[in-house]
């Protein structure tokens, strides 16, 4: 990928010359490979630049002024965009290049990656704590359910001092009366046997 800087070497505008020198000087100082494309002496370069600068970047008269910066055929921006990127230390992103190690832009991207990784870790920790809470809730529900079952299955024991139901009392009285009658009958039979023996 080659950076192309479209300039007008024979421009009569001091402002344009100054901007062109700033862009070219910065790229040279940072050892960024680029091609200087002259639009003043090469009609093809001028035509290509005018056709490839996006409409929103063209001035009202439709003729974009140099310097215009491209990465191969991809438009990067004009001098204003370049200056903003330089101020924000994102010039390599602006040019569509990978920042070399040790630059401020690399440190920025590293810091961003680290913060993202930290966020992911904290999210993972939150997920874990949530699952723990769910597990403890499930355990509590199971214990409560077991207790309910135990209470339902426990037979009702008659407490001491309580009177048994009326039906049970009547049954016991009848049983007692029947026992007395049986005893009387037994005594009567014994008497008869004794009388028979005496007669004989």
C-alpha positions in Angstrom: 0.0 0.0 0.0 1.4 3.3 -1.1 0.4 6.7 0.2 -0.2 9.2 -2.5 0.0 12.9 -1.8 -1.4 15.1 -4.6 0.4 18.4 -4.7 0.8 21.4 -7.1 4.6 22.1 -7.3 4.1 25.3 -9.2 1.2 26.7 -7.2 1.1 30.4 -6.8 -0.8 30.1 -3.5 1.5 30.4 -0.4 -1.2 28.8 1.8 -1.3 25.7 -0.5 2.5 25.5 -0.6 2.7 25.6 3.2 0.1 22.9 3.7 1.8 20.7 1.1 5.2 21.1 2.8 3.7 20.3 6.2 2.1 17.0 4.9 5.2 15.9 3.0 7.6 17.0 5.8 5.6 15.0 8.4 5.5 11.8 6.3 9.3 12.1 5.7 10.0 12.7 9.3 8.0 9.6 10.4 9.6 7.5 7.6 6.2 6.8 6.0 6.6 5.8 2.4 4.6 8.0 0.0 4.5 9.2 -3.6 4.3 12.8 -4.4 1.9 13.2 -7.3 2.2 16.6 -9.1 -1.1 17.9 -10.6 0.4 21.0 -12.0 2.6 19.4 -14.6 0.6 16.1 -15.1 -2.9 16.4 -16.5 -3.6 12.7 -15.7 -2.8 13.2 -12.0 -5.0 16.3 -11.8 -7.9 14.5 -13.5 -7.6 11.3 -11.3 -7.5 13.4 -8.1 -10.6 15.4 -9.1 -12.5 12.3 -10.0 -11.6 10.4 -6.8 -12.1 13.0 -4.1 -15.6 12.4 -2.6 -18.3 14.9 -3.4 -18.7 16.1 0.2 -15.0 17.0 0.3 -15.1 19.1 -2.9 -15.5 22.8 -2.6 -18.5 24.7 -4.1 -16.7 25.2 -7.4 -16.2 21.4 -7.6 -12.4 21.6 -7.9 -10.6 20.1 -4.9 -7.3 21.9 -3.9 -4.1 20.1 -3.0 -2.8 18.6 -0.9 -5.2 15.5 -1.2 -4.1 12.3 0.4 -4.9 8.7 -0.8 -3.8 5.2 0.2 -3.6 3.6 -3.2 -7.1 4.4 -4.6 -8.8 4.8 -1.1 -9.3 8.5 -0.2 -7.8 9.4 3.2 -8.6 13.1 3.3 -7.5 16.7 2.7 -5.2 18.9 4.7 -7.8 19.6 7.4 -8.5 15.9 8.0 -4.7 15.2 8.1 -4.1 18.0 10.6 -6.9 16.7 12.9 -5.6 13.1 12.8 -2.1 14.4 13.6 -3.3 16.4 16.6 -5.2 13.3 17.9 -2.3 10.9 17.3 -4.3 8.8 15.0 -2.4 9.6 11.8 -1.7 5.9 11.0 -5.5 5.1 11.2 -6.1 8.1 9.0 -3.7 6.8 6.4 -5.0 3.2 6.7 -1.7 1.9 8.0 -0.7 -0.2 10.9 1.0 1.9 13.6 4.6 0.9 14.2 5.5 -0.4 17.8 6.4 2.3 20.3 4.3 5.1 18.8 1.6 6.9 20.8 -1.1 5.5 18.5 0.1 1.9 19.4 -0.1 2.7 23.1 -3.6 4.1 22.6 -4.8 1.0 20.8 -3.1 -1.2 23.5 -4.8 0.7 26.2 -8.2 0.3 24.4 -7.6 -3.4 24.1 -6.7 -3.7 27.7 -9.8 -1.8 28.9 -12.0 -4.0 26.7 -10.3 -7.1 28.1 -10.9 -5.8 31.6 -14.6 -5.2 30.8 -15.0 -8.7 29.5 -13.4 -10.1 32.6 -15.7 -8.1 34.9 -18.7 -9.3 32.8 -17.5 -12.9 33.1 -17.2 -12.5 36.9 -20.7 -11.0 37.1 -22.0 -14.0 35.1 -20.3 -16.4 37.5 -21.8 -14.7 40.6 -25.2 -14.7 38.9 -25.0 -18.5 38.4 -23.9 -19.0 42.0 -26.9 -17.0 43.2 -29.2 -19.1 41.0 -27.6 -22.3 42.3 -28.1 -21.2 46.0 -31.7 -20.2 45.2 -32.3 -23.7 43.7 -30.8 -25.3 46.8 -33.0 -23.3 49.1 -36.1 -24.2 47.1 -35.2 -27.9 47.3 -34.7 -27.8 51.1 -38.0 -26.0 51.6 -39.8 -28.6 49.4 -38.2 -31.4 51.4 -39.4 -29.8 54.7 -42.9 -29.4 53.4 -43.0 -33.1 52.4 -41.7 -34.2 55.8 -44.5 -32.2 57.5 -47.2 -33.7 55.3 -46.0 -37.3 55.8 -45.7 -37.0 59.6 -48.6 -38.8 61.4 -50.6 -36.8 63.9 -49.7 -38.1 67.3 -52.3 -38.0 70.0 -51.0 -35.6 72.7 -51.2 -36.8 76.3 -54.2 -35.5 78.2 -56.4 -35.5 75.1 -59.6 -37.5 75.2 -60.1 -40.1 72.4 -62.9 -39.5 70.0 -66.5 -40.4 71.1 -66.8 -43.4 68.8 -63.7 -44.9 70.3 -65.0 -44.4 73.9 -68.4 -46.1 73.1 -66.5 -49.0 71.5 -64.4 -49.5 74.6 -67.6 -49.4 76.9 -69.3 -52.0 74.8 -66.2 -54.2 74.9 -66.2 -53.9 78.7 -69.9 -54.8 79.0 -69.5 -57.8 76.7 -66.6 -59.0 78.8 -68.7 -58.9 82.0 -71.5 -61.0 80.4 -69.0 -63.6 79.2 -67.7 -63.9 82.8 -71.2 -64.3 84.2 -72.0 -67.0 81.7 -68.8 -68.8 82.6 -69.7 -68.7 86.3 -73.2 -70.1 85.6 -71.8 -73.0 83.6 -69.4 -73.9 86.4 -72.3 -73.9 88.9 -74.3 -76.3 86.7 -71.4 -78.7 86.4 -70.9 -78.7 90.2 -74.6 -79.5 90.8 -74.5 -82.4 88.3 -71.5 -83.9 90.0 -73.2 -83.6 93.4 -76.3 -85.4 92.2 -74.3 -88.2 90.8 
